[in-house]
Amino acid sequence: MTIQIDLRNRREAIVRAHMADENLLDFESVLSTFPHPHYEIVATGEVYDGHDAVNGYYRDSRRAFPDQRNELISLRHTDDAVVVEFTLSGTQHGAYHGLPATGQTFVCRMTAFFIFEGERLVCERVYFDALTLLRQLLRGVSLRRPASLLLLLRMLRGLKQLK
């Protein structure tokens, strides 16, 4: 029993450090929580495998949302994972996946499964409702303004690029 509690405590410490370092934009520290970084973003079907790919994901997402932050809501343990419910927030100041910057803020409740093999973090798998996020980013769009129509057209073109 003590061994299992110790393992859970070590896994939880890794996850908490991982999330804190994301907020600090210390991506080398985040990447060091994995022996081989691997992310799966379920809502978009994206998979980032390896140091360079995951680092590119961080770079691109923070270029689009430089103030992006996570806030822990709850944390639970399973036999091979730590399941985290959190709120992600930010402001879109740059293009992301072909979607032009809107200047809008978002707050989206998400779940991440941090999958472990023993003490080794092998995957972060993130689930969220992409339409909740998109609706917030588009809330400034008005069909009565010509500039909004152009923005909406660019957004739709960007959406076509997503899987």
Secondary structure, DSSP 4 states (H G I P E B T S, - for coil): -HHHHHHHHHHHHHHHHHHHHHHTT-HHHHHTT-SS-EEEETTTTEEEESHHHHHHHHHHHHHH-TT-EEEEEEEEE-SSEEEEEEEEEEE--S-BTTBPP---EEEEEEEEEEEEETTEEEEEEEE--HHHHHHHHTTT--TTSHHHHHHHHHHHHHHHH--
